[in-house]
Amino acid sequence: MNGYGSGLNYELLYPGAFTMLKVRLPQGERIKAESDAMVAMSSTVDVEGKMEGGIMGGIGRMFTGESFFFQQLVANRGPGEVLLAHAIPGDIKAIEMDGSRAYILQKDGFFAGSNSLEVSTKMQNLSQGLFSGEGFFVIKVSGRGTLFVSSYGAIHPIDVPAGGEVIIDNSHLVAWPDGMRYKIEKASSGWISSFTSGEGLVCRFYGPGLVLIQTRNPKGFGSWIKQFIPTSG
């Protein structure tokens, strides 16, 4: 899969559980990525730590679970290639942004993007932040360029038509358009039923809008693997 968004020439290698992103950079061009994403790069490329949005921007990202710093990879000494990969098994999807609409990402959703994109944090309202399990802050990406989001498992799009609604488990959210209406609610009619069903809280989205979800639940995987970890005492 190749793409040419806002000057980016990229290829998604081995799509599926172990996707890797290859970006070809002309001399002088740069790309931003999550911390520790670089796998390999040409000798013409330098990697730098960058604090997007200053100290407050870095602190805000820490509240979402993202790193305080981004990587910036820049082809300083001629054209070059970079290979980027996510820390957990999962897919990578490109979103071409024309500047007309921002996207909201769940924590760990931002993987990489054009240097022209602005990555910031957005505070959810009190009830959303308190009950969502994702915290009071989410990631907001705006501007023109190519945005790459990452997931645990595969990425599946759900197109919600105007007047339509869809209910999504919080832990399966990846990205959705800024301004798309949603609310946090119980999965079942009662609290006991919601938690005994294993679902707890969900997000109800109202169309129109395209919501990207991940096919696996990282919290569920963490709970599953804990049973195999010996405890002391």
N, C-alpha and C positions, 0 to 999 in steps of 0.2 A: 504494500500500500504506500503510495507516494503522495505528497502534498506540497503545495506551493502557496502558503498563506503569508501575506505581508513579507515576502522575500524569503521565507523559510523553505528550504528544500529538505524534506524529511522522509523517512521510511520507517514503518513499524514492522520490526522483525519478529518472527516466531509468535504471531498473535495467539492469544489464549492465556494460559496460566503463567507463562514466563516471557511475556512481551518485552522487547527491548527497543528503544528509540534510537535511530541513527539520524543525525542532523549534519548536513553539509553547510559549512559556513564560508562565505566569501571573506576575503581579507577585510578586517575592520568590523565585521558583524559579530554580534554576541547573542547569547540565549541565556535565560535564567532558569534555574532548576532547584528542586528541593535539595537540602543539604545532603551530601554523601551520595548523590545520584550518579556521579561520573563513574563509568566502568573503564573506558579507554578514550584516548584523544590523540590527535596528530601532534607532532612536535611543534607545529606552528601555533597551537592553541594554548592559552593560559587559563587556569582556573583561579577565581578570586572569591573571597567571602564578601557578601554584600548585605547591608542592613537596609532592606527596603522600607521606605517610609520613616526612616530615622529610628530613634530609640523607642518612641511610643508605638510605632508600627511593629517593631520587633517584639515588644512586650505583648501587644495584642495578639500576635500570631502564637506566642507561647501559650496563651489562654485557650487557643483552639487545638493545641497539641502539636502544632508545627514548630520547626526550629526557629530560633531567634534570627538566624542568618539564612540567606539563599546562597547558592552557588551562581556565579556568573562565568560563563565560558566564552572567551573572546579570541578570535583568530587574529592575533597581533602581527604575525610574521609571514602572512600569506594564507591562502585558503586551506581549510582543514575539515576534518570530520570528528564528531564526538559520539560516543555511545553512552546512553543513559539507561538505568534500570531502577525499578522500585525495590524497596527492601522486602516486601512480602509477595507471595505468589498472586498474580492477578493481571488484569488487562490494562491497557493504556488506550485512551480514545482522544482524538483531536477534535476540537471545536473551533471553527472559524468564526471570529468575532469581527463585526464591521463597525463597532463603536456605538451602535444604536441601543444595545442592551447589555447589561452586566449579568454575570452569573454568580450564584451563591453555591459554595461547596461545603460539604461536611468536612470535619477535621481530617487531615491526611489526604484530602481529595486533590489538592494542587500538586502536580508533578513537575511540569515545566511549561515554558511559554516564551513567546516573542518578548524581546526586551522592552517593546513599546507598551506592553500590558501593565496595568497598575494592580498590584495585589495588596489588599487591605483587609481589615477586619470589620465586621458589622455586628452590632449587639442585637440579639433577639429581645423581644419583650420579656417581662418578668416571668410570665407563666410558661412561655415557650422555652426559655433558658432553664427554668427550674425543673421542668418535667421532661424535657426532650432527651436527656441523657447525653447530649452533645455539648452542654454548657451554655453560657450566656452569649458566647461569641461564635460566629461562623466566618468563613472566608468569603470575601467579595472580590471578584476579578472584573475589571472594566477596561475599555479601550479597544484598539484595533490590533489584530494579530491572531496568531494561532495559540490556543490554550490546550494543554495536554492534561487530562485528568486521569487518575489511577484508581484502582479498585482492588478489593480482595475477591478473587473470582472473576467472572466475566462481567462486562457492562451491558445492561439491557435497557433500551429506551422504552418509556411508556408515554405515548402521545395522548394527552387529556384534551378532548374537544371542548369548545365553548359550551358552558352549561353542564359539563360532565364533572365527575368527581372520582378520585381514586384514593384508596387507603394503603399506605406503605409503612412497613415496619421501620422504625427510626434507624436501626443498625444497618439497613440495606440502602440508605440514601447515599448518592454520590454528588449530584449537581442538579440545579434547577434554575430557571430564569429569575433574576431579581424582579420583584414586583408580583410574581405569581402568588396568589393567596393560598395559605395553608394554616392549619391549626393542629395543635397537639390534643389527642383525646385518648381515652381508654380503649383497648382493643375490644372489650366486651362491655355489656351494659353495667356490670358491677365491678368494683375493685377486686374482690376476691376471685371472681371468675377470670378477670383480665390476667392476674398474676399466676393463678393455678394453670391457666392455659399455656403459659410460657411466653406469651406475647407482650403483656404489660401495656406499654404506650405505643401509639402509632401516629403517623401524620396523615391528615386528610387534606389532599390538594384539590384545588378548584381550577378547572380549565378556563381559558385555553393555556397550554404550555406543555413542553416536553421535559419530563423528569427522567434522569439517568439513575438507575439503581445497580447495585452489585449483587451477584447471585449467591454470595456467601456472607456470613455474619462473623466478623472478627471477634466479637465478644463471645459468641457461641463457641467458636473454635478455642478461645482461651479457656473457657470453662471446661470444655471436653478434655483438653490436654493436661489440665491441672490434676486430673484423677491419676495420671501416670507419674506425677512428680512426688518422690518420697518426702514425707514430712519428718522433722526431727522430733525426738522424744518418744 
